[in-house]
Amino acid sequence: MFRLQIRDSRPFHYGYVEYSHKFSKSAIVGRANIGNISGDTQMLFETDFYQTFSNKSYLYANAGVSTGETIFPVAKGGLEYYFKPQKKFDFSLGGRYMHFETDNITLLTGQVAYNAGIYTFAYRPYYDISNELFSHVLSVQRVNEEKERLVRLELQYGNVPYLYLYNNFTQPLKAYRVGIQYQHRFGDSFFVRPIFLYEYEEYTQGEYRNKFNVQLIVTKRF
């Protein structure tokens, strides 16, 4: 599976291409990311690994290294364990670690999800240990498994930057975010997923501004 994402939210431009392969009880993903801020271009190379177990739980692991020190972390890693003790509920516990030249960021996270037929309602917190910052994410997702189609609405409030992945810009300022994404399959193996995000961001104490983020993910399965 190849996937290409282009993110345009000036002055930050970001894109990636990835390849994934599934085995009988595991899967591996290789990804090359590229980011550009104010003429500075850096790359991040990372790998995701998924291992399923007989009790329908699975482990997610991530590791990556970059060519720079500011746009992406110098090195990053993460682990999260997903389990399903009840038929309609899913849980997970995990963490993320990012090493920058001047700072290290450790995030604790997890998820509680309730499955009601084709709908999934979920809550996920993120806690930045070093800066003592919190973010809360509520989501509703509707999936049509036969057509491999989904619609997802996400609401977020807190301090940790959206996507929690790239730079070490964290400070005690809050943001309100709402995002929606839609996946549509064309033919048997071609997928298009547009993502729209609106953010009401506190850029200085008590002062807010509006931000829009548009992403497009194109996937080819073979």
Secondary structure, 3 states (H helix, E strand, C coil): CEEEEEEEECCEEEEEEEEEEECCCEEEEEEEEEEEECCEEEEEEEEEEEEECCCCCEEEEEEEEECCCCCCCCEEEEEEEEECCCCCEEEEEEEEEEECCCCEEEEEEEEEEEEECCEEEEEEEEEECCCCEEEEEEEEEEEECCCCEEEEEEEEEECCCCCCCCCCCCCCCCEEEEEEEEEEEECCCEEEEEEEEEEEEEEECCEEEEEEEEEEEEEECC
